[in-house]
Amino acid sequence: MMDANKVEIISKEMIKPSLPTPPPLRIHKLSLLDQISPPVFIPLIFFYQNDQLLFHDKLESLKQSLSHALIRFYPLAGRLNNNKYSIDCNDAGVQFIVAQVHGYNLSEFIQTPKMEQLREFLPSVHENDDDDVLLAVQVNLFECDEGIAIGVCMSHKVGDGSSIVTFINSWAAIARGHGGDEDIVQPNFNLASTLFPPIDLSNSSFKPSIGMVKKEKIFTTRRFVFDKKKLDALKKSASSRSLVKNPTRVEALSAFLWKEALKLNKDCNKKLSAAVHAVNIRSRMNNPNISDYFFGNLWTAALAFSEIGGSSSNTDDDLVYKLRNAIRKIDSDYVKMLQNGQDFIKHVGKLVELFSKGEVEFFNFTSWCRFPVYAVDFGWGKPVWVCTTTFPYENMIIFLTTKCGEGIEAWVNMLEDDDDFIGKSLSIIVK
């Protein structure tokens, strides 16, 4: 007997580019930044609700438009070569799954989502699977054509958050009939490996999996929604005690969460706390200037430090100022260092040493607030909700904008033992 609430897989297939990839493009070189990106898949889920359309009838359109999109985004249909330095653009295809959703009411579900249920809407993919797909899609059909949820997972080895959103928007534009060259992004796949050539990391202390949660550890993910009123209050509070008098929403929220997390320090061996903020470097390069349409991992990490047990435990510590300074250091000169691979790996090696000694508590932040996720329209309107799910990293916080554009959703990954912090400290301010 079927469970009352269940996402049932009804079909699986590989979608290949509608035209073969030309032989000169067969090998796609990865960049150094691709090499050092974590071995995970980036997950996004788009929920749509429209009673006027029969979503079952749209499946063929989704498949055909995906096949056409893969002509331009051809590396996504390939497979990583064994040397991990390149992708064989062999047109092997991307995984396309169709699932039927039983028992869930879409409107009620998105009001009070649960992490274990959200994961059901995503394709089950893992790095080093036998299929080794770089992109997978799961189309989830709610009963009575109430709505649809499209879950997309892309390997972080081939691109970052900006890259996956660029691809999905291009796929959606093709699906709704805007297939002309002037309407669809033509991504640049070659610049990243030219600017940041891959290097041999076999003798380096750096491992892309550093910081990932070990299998024996149990961690949890919770979502907290900060509306405009709450964000304005956080900005006002931050500016009243900071040298930064005009903090951004992300700066104020990051500093608040960092400060709250500092209260969790349970390990007397930890001397420092580090806030690690992912920074998109596309807009921080002068030579050449590059746009959002350059595909790949074009990001790096800004680090801000604060002492544990000192002023960092008090409201007087200027965490906003520390965050802003750290992020502003990611400038054109810093990017030049990134381009000198060996120098950058030495720099990263020092951070790895800090992590290995266990004297620093790391808190990781990444903001997707500027990504146009709510612009993704496959022909039946814009999504009613866009979300992510759990990342296998302890102390990681992902920011997504709300549909209205004025609020921020904070997706917080913490060890299960720290759930009291998540449940109490954050719930107080978001209510």
Long-range contacts (C-beta under 8 A, 24 or more apart in sequence): 2-102, 3-102, 3-103, 4-102, 4-103, 5-102, 5-103, 5-104, 5-117, 6-101, 6-102, 6-103, 6-120, 7-99, 7-100, 7-101, 7-102, 7-104, 7-120, 7-121, 7-140, 8-99, 8-100, 8-101, 8-102, 9-97, 9-98, 9-99, 10-98, 10-99, 10-100, 11-97, 11-98, 12-95, 12-96, 12-97, 12-98, 13-95, 13-96, 14-92, 14-93, 14-94, 14-95, 14-96, 15-63, 15-66, 15-67, 15-70, 15-77, 15-93, 15-94, 15-95, 15-96, 15-137, 16-67, 16-70, 16-77, 16-91, 16-92, 16-93, 17-67, 17-70, 17-71, 17-74, 17-77, 17-91, 18-64, 18-67, 18-68, 18-70, 18-71, 19-71, 20-91, 21-74, 21-77, 21-78, 21-89, 21-90, 21-91, 25-74, 25-89, 26-88, 26-89, 26-90, 27-81, 27-86, 27-87, 27-88, 27-89, 28-74, 28-75, 28-78, 28-86, 28-87, 28-89, 28-189, 29-85, 29-86, 29-193, 29-198, 30-84, 30-85, 30-86, 30-87, 30-157, 30-158, 30-193, 30-198, 31-192, 31-193, 31-195, 31-196, 31-197, 31-198, 31-296, 31-297, 32-196, 32-197, 32-198, 32-199, 32-338, 32-341, 32-344, 33-192, 33-196, 33-296, 33-297, 33-298, 33-299, 33-300, 33-338, 34-157, 34-158, 34-192, 34-193, 34-198, 34-296, 34-297, 35-84, 35-85, 35-198, 35-199, 35-201, 35-208, 36-201, 36-206, 36-208, 36-348, 37-156, 37-157, 37-160, 37-208, 37-297, 38-156, 38-208, 38-209, 38-211, 38-212, 38-393, 39-127, 39-128, 39-156, 39-157, 39-208, 39-209, 39-212, 40-127, 40-155, 40-156, 40-212, 40-391, 40-392, 41-125, 41-126, 41-127, 41-136, 41-153, 41-154, 41-155, 41-156, 42-153, 42-154, 42-155, 42-156, 42-159, 42-160, 42-161, 42-164, 42-388, 43-122, 43-151, 43-152, 43-153, 43-388, 43-389, 44-151, 44-152, 44-164, 44-165, 44-168, 44-373, 44-386, 44-387, 44-388, 45-118, 45-121, 45-122, 45-149, 45-150, 45-151, 45-152, 45-386, 45-387, 45-388, 45-389, 46-149, 46-150, 46-151, 46-152, 46-168, 46-373, 46-376, 46-383, 46-385, 46-386, 47-106, 47-110, 47-147, 47-148, 47-149, 47-383, 47-384, 47-385, 47-386, 47-387, 48-147, 48-148, 48-149, 48-150, 48-378, 48-380, 48-381, 48-383, 48-384, 49-106, 49-107, 49-146, 49-147, 49-384, 50-147, 50-380, 50-381, 51-145, 51-146, 53-145, 53-380, 54-145, 55-141, 55-142, 55-145, 55-147, 55-148, 55-380, 56-141, 56-145, 58-148, 58-378, 58-379, 58-380, 59-98, 59-139, 61-175, 61-378, 61-379, 62-139, 62-150, 62-175, 62-378, 63-96, 65-171, 65-172, 65-174, 65-175, 65-378, 66-94, 66-96, 66-137, 66-171, 66-175, 68-174, 68-179, 69-167, 69-170, 69-171, 69-174, 70-94, 72-170, 72-184, 72-185, 72-186, 72-187, 73-167, 73-170, 73-187, 73-295, 74-189, 75-134, 75-158, 75-189, 75-295, 76-134, 76-135, 76-154, 76-158, 76-167, 77-134, 77-135, 78-134, 79-132, 79-133, 79-134, 80-132, 80-134, 80-155, 80-157, 84-157, 85-198, 87-134, 87-158, 92-133, 93-133, 94-133, 94-134, 94-135, 94-136, 94-137, 95-123, 95-125, 95-131, 95-133, 95-135, 95-136, 95-137, 96-136, 96-137, 96-139, 97-123, 97-136, 97-137, 97-138, 97-139, 98-138, 98-139, 98-141, 99-138, 99-139, 99-140, 99-141, 100-140, 100-141, 100-143, 101-140, 101-141, 101-142, 101-143, 101-149, 102-143, 103-143, 104-142, 105-146, 106-142, 106-146, 106-147, 106-149, 110-384, 110-385, 113-223, 113-387, 115-220, 115-221, 115-222, 115-389, 115-390, 118-387, 118-389, 119-389, 119-390, 121-149, 121-151, 122-151, 122-153, 122-389, 123-151, 123-153, 125-153, 127-155, 127-157, 134-158, 135-167, 147-384, 148-380, 150-378, 156-297, 157-297, 158-296, 159-295, 159-296, 159-297, 160-280, 160-296, 160-297, 160-298, 160-299, 161-299, 161-366, 161-368, 161-371, 162-280, 162-282, 162-292, 162-298, 162-299, 162-371, 163-187, 163-295, 163-296, 163-297, 165-368, 165-371, 165-372, 165-373, 165-376, 166-292, 166-293, 166-295, 167-295, 168-376, 169-372, 169-375, 169-376, 171-378, 172-376, 172-377, 172-378, 172-379, 175-378, 175-379, 176-377, 176-378, 176-379, 177-379, 185-293, 186-293, 187-293, 187-294, 187-295, 188-290, 188-293, 188-294, 188-295, 189-295, 189-296, 191-288, 191-290, 191-294, 191-296, 192-294, 192-295, 192-296, 192-297, 192-298, 193-296, 195-339, 196-338, 196-339, 196-341, 197-341, 198-341, 199-341, 199-342, 199-345, 201-345, 204-345, 204-349, 205-349, 205-352, 205-353, 205-356, 206-345, 206-348, 206-349, 206-352, 210-352, 210-355, 211-355, 211-362, 211-364, 211-393, 211-394, 212-392, 212-393, 213-392, 213-393, 213-394, 217-394, 217-415, 218-415, 218-416, 219-390, 219-394, 219-413, 219-414, 219-415, 219-416, 220-413, 220-414, 220-415, 220-416, 220-419, 220-422, 221-389, 221-390, 221-391, 221-411, 221-412, 221-413, 222-411, 222-412, 222-414, 222-419, 222-422, 222-423, 222-426, 223-387, 223-409, 223-410, 223-411, 223-412, 224-409, 224-410, 224-412, 224-426, 224-427, 224-430, 225-402, 225-407, 225-408, 225-409, 225-410, 225-430, 226-253, 226-407, 226-408, 226-409, 226-410, 226-429, 226-430, 227-402, 227-406, 227-407, 228-406, 228-407, 230-407, 230-429, 230-430, 231-406, 231-407, 231-408, 234-429, 238-320, 239-320, 241-315, 241-316, 241-318, 242-318, 242-320, 242-321, 243-318, 243-321, 244-318, 244-320, 244-321, 244-324, 247-320, 247-324, 249-369, 249-408, 250-367, 250-369, 250-399, 250-408, 251-320, 251-323, 251-324, 252-320, 253-399, 253-408, 253-410, 254-323, 254-365, 254-397, 255-319, 255-320, 255-323, 256-429, 257-363, 257-365, 257-397, 257-410, 257-412, 257-426, 258-306, 258-319, 258-323, 258-363, 258-365, 259-312, 259-315, 259-317, 259-319, 260-421, 260-425, 260-426, 261-363, 261-395, 261-421, 262-306, 262-308, 262-312, 262-313, 263-313, 263-421, 263-425, 264-418, 264-421, 265-308, 265-309, 265-361, 267-358, 267-361, 269-358, 269-359, 270-308, 270-358, 270-359, 270-360, 270-361, 271-307, 271-308, 271-359, 271-360, 272-305, 272-306, 272-307, 272-308, 272-354, 272-359, 272-360, 272-361, 273-305, 273-306, 273-307, 273-308, 273-312, 273-360, 273-361, 273-362, 273-363, 274-303, 274-304, 274-305, 274-306, 274-354, 274-360, 274-361, 274-362, 274-363, 275-303, 275-304, 275-306, 275-319, 275-322, 275-323, 275-326, 275-363, 275-365, 276-301, 276-302, 276-303, 276-362, 276-363, 276-364, 276-365, 277-301, 277-302, 277-303, 277-304, 277-323, 277-326, 277-327, 277-365, 277-366, 277-367, 278-302, 278-364, 278-365, 278-366, 278-367, 279-327, 279-330, 281-330, 281-335, 281-338, 284-330, 284-331, 284-332, 284-334, 284-335, 285-332, 285-335, 286-332, 287-332, 300-330, 300-334, 300-338, 302-326, 302-327, 302-329, 302-330, 303-351, 305-360, 308-361, 361-395, 362-395, 363-395, 363-396, 363-397, 364-393, 364-395, 364-396, 364-397, 365-396, 365-397, 365-398, 365-399, 366-396, 366-397, 366-398, 366-399, 367-398, 367-399, 368-398, 368-399, 368-400, 368-401, 369-399, 369-400, 369-401, 369-408, 370-401, 373-400, 373-401, 374-401, 374-403, 374-405, 387-411
